[in-house]
């Protein structure tokens, strides 16, 4: 399993964060999505590297009209 941290530029409320998590949880290969209430602009996504890569995960955010970047890559 691999992890990637996504930085979301927009300020999102709790319901928007939950909607993103719900959408991502339906994607094959994504195992877990974590975010903290203190830092809602950051999400750590755990995924199966054999099924997808970090760029594919980032595209899930940007395809929803969000501005986001991979952190630490």
C-alpha positions in Angstrom: 0.0 0.0 0.0 1.2 3.5 -0.8 0.2 6.9 0.7 0.0 10.3 -0.9 -0.8 13.6 0.7 -3.0 16.0 -1.3 -3.1 19.7 -0.6 -6.4 21.3 -1.6 -6.2 25.0 -2.3 -9.8 25.8 -1.7 -11.3 26.2 1.8 -14.0 23.4 2.0 -16.6 22.9 4.7 -17.1 19.5 6.4 -19.8 18.4 4.1 -17.7 19.0 1.0 -14.8 17.1 2.6 -17.1 14.2 3.3 -18.5 14.3 -0.3 -14.9 14.1 -1.7 -14.1 11.2 0.7 -17.2 9.4 -0.3 -16.5 9.8 -4.1 -12.8 8.7 -3.6 -13.8 5.6 -1.5 -15.7 4.3 -4.6 -12.5 4.3 -6.7 -11.0 0.9 -7.2 -7.5 0.8 -5.6 -8.1 3.5 -3.0 -8.0 1.8 0.4 -8.4 4.7 2.9 -8.8 8.5 3.0 -7.8 10.5 6.1 -8.2 14.2 6.9 -8.1 16.1 10.2 -10.6 18.7 11.3 -7.7 21.1 12.1 -6.2 20.7 8.6 -9.2 20.0 6.2 -7.1 21.2 3.2 -4.8 18.1 3.6 -5.9 14.6 2.8 -3.8 11.4 3.0 -4.9 8.8 0.6 -3.8 5.2 0.9 -3.9 3.3 -2.3 -2.8 0.1 -4.1 0.2 1.1 -6.3 -0.5 -1.8 -8.6 -3.9 -0.4 -9.5 -3.2 3.3 -9.7 -0.6 6.0 -9.2 -0.6 9.3 -7.3 -1.2 11.3 -10.4 -4.5 9.4 -11.0 -5.6 10.3 -7.5 -4.7 14.0 -8.0 -6.8 14.0 -11.2 -9.8 12.8 -9.2 -9.6 16.2 -7.3 -8.9 18.4 -10.3 -11.6 16.8 -12.4 -14.1 18.1 -9.7 -12.8 21.6 -10.3 -10.6 21.7 -7.3 -7.1 23.1 -7.3 -4.8 20.6 -5.6 -1.2 19.5 -5.5 0.7 16.4 -4.4 2.8 17.1 -1.3 6.3 15.7 -0.9 6.8 14.5 -4.5 
